[in-house]
Amino acid sequence: MRIDTFVTLYNARKTADDKADAINKIMKNEHIGYADKVDRVGIIAKDSYHTKKKDVNGVEREVFEQNSAAKYMLYSLTLVDLYTDLEIDYKKCLEQFEKLNGEILDGIINSIDERERKEFQMLLEFACDDLLVNEYELHSFIREQIDRFGELIGTLIAPALENLDIGKIEEVMNKLK
């Protein structure tokens, strides 16, 4: 069901019981498999810590930068996507989050099994911690710089090696002996 349609139906309900019933009707999954949760939290973590920015040359580059507000929004919409039959269009996530945020979103999230929510949240924390360790800490910075240096050296040396005349090198070496 489209979010616009559900919000209209939900808001037309007058009593708290009718609104709770509307939320119960859209709940589709009681349990999501571990692997599916791990995949989804990985996407949330990546999208919450990477952003695209243009450098001084106007080239768009991926930059490591934490965005906690985006993480919360993606976390909430992913729970809605996994546990309800509401259709989430992630290209319009801010608009959809705004429509659900508040009473409706709270009702949906509270309808999800507590253990499921806690496991999902714990896995998200793990994924974010792993991302910080693997991409942001000093050892990863050093590794990245070494990789870049290796690529640069390879780029500079490869053309020189192609033009290298082995016969002339042997001739010079023989003269030095």
C-alpha atoms as an extended CHARMM CRD file, in Angstrom:
* protein
*
       177  EXT
         1         1  MET       CA              0.0000000000        0.0000000000        0.0000000000  PROA      1               0.0000000000
         2         2  ARG       CA              1.2850000000        3.4900000000       -0.7870000000  PROA      2               0.0000000000
         3         3  ILE       CA              2.1470000000        5.6670000000        2.1860000000  PROA      3               0.0000000000
         4         4  ASP       CA             -0.1610000000        8.4860000000        1.0440000000  PROA      4               0.0000000000
         5         5  THR       CA             -3.0950000000        6.0680000000        0.9120000000  PROA      5               0.0000000000
         6         6  PHE       CA             -2.3600000000        4.6430000000        4.3480000000  PROA      6               0.0000000000
         7         7  VAL       CA             -1.8990000000        8.0600000000        5.9820000000  PROA      7               0.0000000000
         8         8  THR       CA             -5.2570000000        9.1800000000        4.5720000000  PROA      8               0.0000000000
         9         9  LEU       CA             -6.9650000000        6.0090000000        5.8420000000  PROA      9               0.0000000000
        10        10  TYR       CA             -5.2610000000        6.2820000000        9.2190000000  PROA      10              0.0000000000
        11        11  ASN       CA             -6.1940000000        9.9410000000        9.6900000000  PROA      11              0.0000000000
        12        12  ALA       CA             -9.8310000000        9.1830000000        8.8040000000  PROA      12              0.0000000000
        13        13  ARG       CA            -10.0370000000        6.8710000000       11.8260000000  PROA      13              0.0000000000
        14        14  LYS       CA            -11.4840000000        8.5940000000       14.8670000000  PROA      14              0.0000000000
        15        15  THR       CA            -10.7010000000        6.3890000000       17.8460000000  PROA      15              0.0000000000
        16        16  ALA       CA             -7.3820000000        5.1220000000       19.1670000000  PROA      16              0.0000000000
        17        17  ASP       CA             -8.6340000000        1.5420000000       18.7640000000  PROA      17              0.0000000000
        18        18  ASP       CA             -9.5330000000        2.1350000000       15.1000000000  PROA      18              0.0000000000
        19        19  LYS       CA             -6.0930000000        3.6670000000       14.4770000000  PROA      19              0.0000000000
        20        20  ALA       CA             -4.3580000000        0.7310000000       16.1890000000  PROA      20              0.0000000000
        21        21  ASP       CA             -6.4410000000       -1.6290000000       14.0560000000  PROA      21              0.0000000000
        22        22  ALA       CA             -5.3060000000        0.1950000000       10.8930000000  PROA      22              0.0000000000
        23        23  ILE       CA             -1.6820000000       -0.2980000000       11.9080000000  PROA      23              0.0000000000
        24        24  ASN       CA             -2.2440000000       -3.9730000000       12.7680000000  PROA      24              0.0000000000
        25        25  LYS       CA             -3.7030000000       -4.5550000000        9.2940000000  PROA      25              0.0000000000
        26        26  ILE       CA             -0.5360000000       -3.3680000000        7.5290000000  PROA      26              0.0000000000
        27        27  MET       CA              1.8560000000       -5.4460000000        9.6560000000  PROA      27              0.0000000000
        28        28  LYS       CA              3.0860000000       -8.3140000000        7.4450000000  PROA      28              0.0000000000
        29        29  ASN       CA              6.2040000000       -9.8520000000        9.0210000000  PROA      29              0.0000000000
        30        30  GLU       CA              6.7710000000      -10.8930000000       12.6020000000  PROA      30              0.0000000000
        31        31  HSD       CA             10.3480000000      -12.0380000000       11.9870000000  PROA      31              0.0000000000
        32        32  ILE       CA             13.0700000000      -11.0440000000        9.5280000000  PROA      32              0.0000000000
        33        33  GLY       CA             16.0020000000      -13.3900000000        8.9780000000  PROA      33              0.0000000000
        34        34  TYR       CA             19.4060000000      -12.5440000000       10.4090000000  PROA      34              0.0000000000
        35        35  ALA       CA             21.1070000000      -12.2710000000        6.9980000000  PROA      35              0.0000000000
        36        36  ASP       CA             18.4270000000       -9.8750000000        5.7340000000  PROA      36              0.0000000000
        37        37  LYS       CA             18.8730000000       -7.6950000000        8.8110000000  PROA      37              0.0000000000
        38        38  VAL       CA             22.6510000000       -7.6760000000        8.3780000000  PROA      38              0.0000000000
        39        39  ASP       CA             22.2700000000       -6.6460000000        4.7230000000  PROA      39              0.0000000000
        40        40  ARG       CA             19.8780000000       -3.8270000000        5.5550000000  PROA      40              0.0000000000
        41        41  VAL       CA             21.8940000000       -2.4080000000        8.4670000000  PROA      41              0.0000000000
        42        42  GLY       CA             24.9820000000       -2.4360000000        6.2430000000  PROA      42              0.0000000000
        43        43  ILE       CA             23.1660000000       -0.2460000000        3.7340000000  PROA      43              0.0000000000
        44        44  ILE       CA             21.9390000000        2.1010000000        6.4740000000  PROA      44              0.0000000000
        45        45  ALA       CA             25.4470000000        2.3960000000        7.9550000000  PROA      45              0.0000000000
        46        46  LYS       CA             27.0560000000        3.0870000000        4.5800000000  PROA      46              0.0000000000
        47        47  ASP       CA             24.4440000000        5.6800000000        3.6400000000  PROA      47              0.0000000000
        48        48  SER       CA             24.7030000000        7.3000000000        7.0960000000  PROA      48              0.0000000000
        49        49  TYR       CA             28.4800000000        7.7250000000        6.9890000000  PROA      49              0.0000000000
        50        50  HSD       CA             29.1980000000        8.5030000000        3.3530000000  PROA      50              0.0000000000
        51        51  THR       CA             28.1590000000       11.5620000000        1.4400000000  PROA      51              0.0000000000
        52        52  LYS       CA             29.0760000000       12.9280000000       -1.9520000000  PROA      52              0.0000000000
        53        53  LYS       CA             30.7910000000       16.2900000000       -2.1800000000  PROA      53              0.0000000000
        54        54  LYS       CA             32.5190000000       18.1390000000       -4.9740000000  PROA      54              0.0000000000
        55        55  ASP       CA             36.2150000000       18.8320000000       -4.5680000000  PROA      55              0.0000000000
        56        56  VAL       CA             37.9960000000       22.0360000000       -5.6510000000  PROA      56              0.0000000000
        57        57  ASN       CA             38.1050000000       20.7510000000       -9.2410000000  PROA      57              0.0000000000
        58        58  GLY       CA             34.3520000000       20.1070000000       -9.2840000000  PROA      58              0.0000000000
        59        59  VAL       CA             34.8150000000       16.3320000000       -9.2330000000  PROA      59              0.0000000000
        60        60  GLU       CA             32.2510000000       14.5270000000       -7.1000000000  PROA      60              0.0000000000
        61        61  ARG       CA             33.9010000000       12.3440000000       -4.4580000000  PROA      61              0.0000000000
        62        62  GLU       CA             32.5880000000       10.1530000000       -1.6770000000  PROA      62              0.0000000000
        63        63  VAL       CA             33.4760000000       11.6240000000        1.7100000000  PROA      63              0.0000000000
        64        64  PHE       CA             33.3400000000        9.9040000000        5.0940000000  PROA      64              0.0000000000
        65        65  GLU       CA             31.0440000000       12.0110000000        7.2590000000  PROA      65              0.0000000000
        66        66  GLN       CA             28.5700000000       10.9270000000        9.9250000000  PROA      66              0.0000000000
        67        67  ASN       CA             24.9180000000       11.9130000000        9.5010000000  PROA      67              0.0000000000
        68        68  SER       CA             22.9440000000       10.7210000000       12.5510000000  PROA      68              0.0000000000
        69        69  ALA       CA             19.6710000000       12.2800000000       11.3730000000  PROA      69              0.0000000000
        70        70  ALA       CA             19.8780000000       10.3110000000        8.1190000000  PROA      70              0.0000000000
        71        71  LYS       CA             20.6790000000        7.1660000000       10.1080000000  PROA      71              0.0000000000
        72        72  TYR       CA             17.5330000000        7.5800000000       12.2350000000  PROA      72              0.0000000000
        73        73  MET       CA             15.3530000000        8.2590000000        9.1990000000  PROA      73              0.0000000000
        74        74  LEU       CA             16.7390000000        5.2590000000        7.2810000000  PROA      74              0.0000000000
        75        75  TYR       CA             16.4440000000        3.0440000000       10.3630000000  PROA      75              0.0000000000
        76        76  SER       CA             12.7690000000        3.9810000000       10.7820000000  PROA      76              0.0000000000
        77        77  LEU       CA             11.8670000000        3.6250000000        7.1030000000  PROA      77              0.0000000000
        78        78  THR       CA             13.6770000000        0.3050000000        6.8610000000  PROA      78              0.0000000000
        79        79  LEU       CA             11.6600000000       -1.0610000000        9.7800000000  PROA      79              0.0000000000
        80        80  VAL       CA              8.4800000000        0.0980000000        8.0420000000  PROA      80              0.0000000000
        81        81  ASP       CA              9.6700000000       -1.4970000000        4.7940000000  PROA      81              0.0000000000
        82        82  LEU       CA             10.5650000000       -4.8320000000        6.3920000000  PROA      82              0.0000000000
        83        83  TYR       CA              7.6400000000       -5.3160000000        8.7570000000  PROA      83              0.0000000000
        84        84  THR       CA              4.6740000000       -3.7190000000        6.9670000000  PROA      84              0.0000000000
        85        85  ASP       CA              3.1150000000       -3.8650000000        3.5250000000  PROA      85              0.0000000000
        86        86  LEU       CA              3.7030000000       -0.1400000000        3.0070000000  PROA      86              0.0000000000
        87        87  GLU       CA              5.7150000000        0.6700000000       -0.1090000000  PROA      87              0.0000000000
        88        88  ILE       CA              8.8350000000        2.6990000000        0.5900000000  PROA      88              0.0000000000
        89        89  ASP       CA             10.3270000000        4.6950000000       -2.2700000000  PROA      89              0.0000000000
        90        90  TYR       CA             13.8430000000        5.4080000000       -1.0110000000  PROA      90              0.0000000000
        91        91  LYS       CA             14.2640000000        8.1610000000       -3.6170000000  PROA      91              0.0000000000
        92        92  LYS       CA             11.5910000000       10.0900000000       -1.7020000000  PROA      92              0.0000000000
        93        93  CYS       CA             12.5460000000        8.9990000000        1.8010000000  PROA      93              0.0000000000
        94        94  LEU       CA             12.4840000000       12.4330000000        3.4370000000  PROA      94              0.0000000000
        95        95  GLU       CA              8.9900000000       13.1360000000        2.1180000000  PROA      95              0.0000000000
        96        96  GLN       CA              7.7580000000        9.6990000000        3.1920000000  PROA      96              0.0000000000
        97        97  PHE       CA              9.4060000000        9.9510000000        6.5840000000  PROA      97              0.0000000000
        98        98  GLU       CA              7.6840000000       13.3100000000        7.1590000000  PROA      98              0.0000000000
        99        99  LYS       CA              4.2890000000       11.7650000000        6.3850000000  PROA      99              0.0000000000
       100       100  LEU       CA              4.7960000000        8.8600000000        8.7910000000  PROA      100             0.0000000000
       101       101  ASN       CA              6.7740000000       10.6010000000       11.5290000000  PROA      101             0.0000000000
       102       102  GLY       CA              4.9860000000       10.9860000000       14.8240000000  PROA      102             0.0000000000
       103       103  GLU       CA              1.9710000000        8.9710000000       15.9090000000  PROA      103             0.0000000000
       104       104  ILE       CA              1.8860000000        6.6940000000       12.8660000000  PROA      104             0.0000000000
       105       105  LEU       CA              5.5910000000        5.8300000000       12.9140000000  PROA      105             0.0000000000
       106       106  ASP       CA              5.5050000000        5.2850000000       16.6770000000  PROA      106             0.0000000000
       107       107  GLY       CA              2.5220000000        2.9650000000       16.2770000000  PROA      107             0.0000000000
       108       108  ILE       CA              4.2350000000        0.9370000000       13.5660000000  PROA      108             0.0000000000
       109       109  ILE       CA              7.5350000000        0.6190000000       15.4220000000  PROA      109             0.0000000000
       110       110  ASN       CA              5.7680000000       -0.2970000000       18.6710000000  PROA      110             0.0000000000
       111       111  SER       CA              3.8670000000       -3.0280000000       16.8020000000  PROA      111             0.0000000000
       112       112  ILE       CA              7.1350000000       -4.7580000000       15.8950000000  PROA      112             0.0000000000
       113       113  ASP       CA              8.2580000000       -7.4480000000       18.3110000000  PROA      113             0.0000000000
       114       114  GLU       CA             10.6020000000       -5.9180000000       20.8920000000  PROA      114             0.0000000000
       115       115  ARG       CA             13.2580000000       -8.5850000000       20.4130000000  PROA      115             0.0000000000
       116       116  GLU       CA             13.2070000000       -7.9910000000       16.6330000000  PROA      116             0.0000000000
       117       117  ARG       CA             13.6360000000       -4.2360000000       17.1310000000  PROA      117             0.0000000000
       118       118  LYS       CA             16.4550000000       -4.6800000000       19.6390000000  PROA      118             0.0000000000
       119       119  GLU       CA             18.3150000000       -7.1310000000       17.4230000000  PROA      119             0.0000000000
       120       120  PHE       CA             17.9720000000       -4.8190000000       14.4190000000  PROA      120             0.0000000000
       121       121  GLN       CA             19.1850000000       -1.8410000000       16.4390000000  PROA      121             0.0000000000
       122       122  MET       CA             22.1060000000       -3.8380000000       17.8840000000  PROA      122             0.0000000000
       123       123  LEU       CA             23.1450000000       -4.9900000000       14.4010000000  PROA      123             0.0000000000
       124       124  LEU       CA             22.9610000000       -1.3840000000       13.1880000000  PROA      124             0.0000000000
       125       125  GLU       CA             25.2590000000       -0.2900000000       16.0130000000  PROA      125             0.0000000000
       126       126  PHE       CA             27.6690000000       -3.1050000000       15.0950000000  PROA      126             0.0000000000
       127       127  ALA       CA             27.6440000000       -2.0900000000       11.4240000000  PROA      127             0.0000000000
       128       128  CYS       CA             28.3370000000        1.5490000000       12.3060000000  PROA      128             0.0000000000
       129       129  ASP       CA             31.1430000000        0.5690000000       14.7040000000  PROA      129             0.0000000000
       130       130  ASP       CA             32.6670000000       -1.6900000000       12.0430000000  PROA      130             0.0000000000
       131       131  LEU       CA             32.4900000000        1.1010000000        9.4880000000  PROA      131             0.0000000000
       132       132  LEU       CA             34.2860000000        3.4890000000       11.8370000000  PROA      132             0.0000000000
       133       133  VAL       CA             37.0300000000        0.9560000000       12.5770000000  PROA      133             0.0000000000
       134       134  ASN       CA             37.4550000000       -0.1590000000        8.9710000000  PROA      134             0.0000000000
       135       135  GLU       CA             37.3200000000        3.2160000000        7.2670000000  PROA      135             0.0000000000
       136       136  TYR       CA             38.0500000000        5.9990000000        9.7080000000  PROA      136             0.0000000000
       137       137  GLU       CA             40.5950000000        4.9700000000       12.3230000000  PROA      137             0.0000000000
       138       138  LEU       CA             44.3030000000        5.6590000000       11.8760000000  PROA      138             0.0000000000
       139       139  HSD       CA             45.2470000000        2.1980000000       10.6070000000  PROA      139             0.0000000000
       140       140  SER       CA             42.6980000000        2.4300000000        7.7890000000  PROA      140             0.0000000000
       141       141  PHE       CA             43.9230000000        5.9280000000        6.8810000000  PROA      141             0.0000000000
       142       142  ILE       CA             47.5080000000        4.6550000000        6.6850000000  PROA      142             0.0000000000
       143       143  ARG       CA             46.4400000000        1.6240000000        4.6180000000  PROA      143             0.0000000000
       144       144  GLU       CA             44.5390000000        3.8820000000        2.2190000000  PROA      144             0.0000000000
       145       145  GLN       CA             47.5330000000        6.2150000000        1.8300000000  PROA      145             0.0000000000
       146       146  ILE       CA             49.8560000000        3.2710000000        1.1280000000  PROA      146             0.0000000000
       147       147  ASP       CA             47.4180000000        1.9630000000       -1.4940000000  PROA      147             0.0000000000
       148       148  ARG       CA             47.2200000000        5.4030000000       -3.1350000000  PROA      148             0.0000000000
       149       149  PHE       CA             51.0030000000        5.7680000000       -3.0570000000  PROA      149             0.0000000000
       150       150  GLY       CA             51.3690000000        2.3380000000       -4.6640000000  PROA      150             0.0000000000
       151       151  GLU       CA             48.9270000000        3.2930000000       -7.4210000000  PROA      151             0.0000000000
       152       152  LEU       CA             50.7740000000        6.5730000000       -8.0160000000  PROA      152             0.0000000000
       153       153  ILE       CA             54.1710000000        4.8600000000       -8.2060000000  PROA      153             0.0000000000
       154       154  GLY       CA             52.7270000000        2.2520000000      -10.5590000000  PROA      154             0.0000000000
       155       155  THR       CA             51.3020000000        4.9770000000      -12.7860000000  PROA      155             0.0000000000
       156       156  LEU       CA             54.6110000000        6.8320000000      -12.9010000000  PROA      156             0.0000000000
       157       157  ILE       CA             56.9400000000        3.8660000000      -13.2800000000  PROA      157             0.0000000000
       158       158  ALA       CA             54.9170000000        1.7990000000      -15.7790000000  PROA      158             0.0000000000
       159       159  PRO       CA             55.5830000000        4.1380000000      -18.7660000000  PROA      159             0.0000000000
       160       160  ALA       CA             59.2990000000        4.3320000000      -17.8800000000  PROA      160             0.0000000000
       161       161  LEU       CA             59.5560000000        0.5460000000      -17.7240000000  PROA      161             0.0000000000
       162       162  GLU       CA             57.8880000000        0.2070000000      -21.1190000000  PROA      162             0.0000000000
       163       163  ASN       CA             60.5800000000        2.4100000000      -22.7160000000  PROA      163             0.0000000000
       164       164  LEU       CA             63.4190000000        0.6850000000      -20.9290000000  PROA      164             0.0000000000
       165       165  ASP       CA             66.1180000000       -0.7590000000      -23.2210000000  PROA      165             0.0000000000
       166       166  ILE       CA             67.5310000000       -3.8320000000      -21.4680000000  PROA      166             0.0000000000
       167       167  GLY       CA             70.4780000000       -3.9580000000      -23.8920000000  PROA      167             0.0000000000
       168       168  LYS       CA             71.6350000000       -0.4800000000      -22.9140000000  PROA      168             0.0000000000
       169       169  ILE       CA             71.2980000000       -1.2840000000      -19.1990000000  PROA      169             0.0000000000
       170       170  GLU       CA             73.5010000000       -4.3780000000      -19.6840000000  PROA      170             0.0000000000
       171       171  GLU       CA             76.0280000000       -2.2950000000      -21.6240000000  PROA      171             0.0000000000
       172       172  VAL       CA             76.2400000000        0.2840000000      -18.8100000000  PROA      172             0.0000000000
       173       173  MET       CA             76.4760000000       -2.4450000000      -16.1590000000  PROA      173             0.0000000000
       174       174  ASN       CA             79.3230000000       -4.1180000000      -18.0530000000  PROA      174             0.0000000000
       175       175  LYS       CA             81.2250000000       -0.8050000000      -18.2220000000  PROA      175             0.0000000000
       176       176  LEU       CA             80.8620000000       -0.3430000000      -14.4640000000  PROA      176             0.0000000000
       177       177  LYS       CA             82.4620000000       -3.7060000000      -13.7150000000  PROA      177             0.0000000000
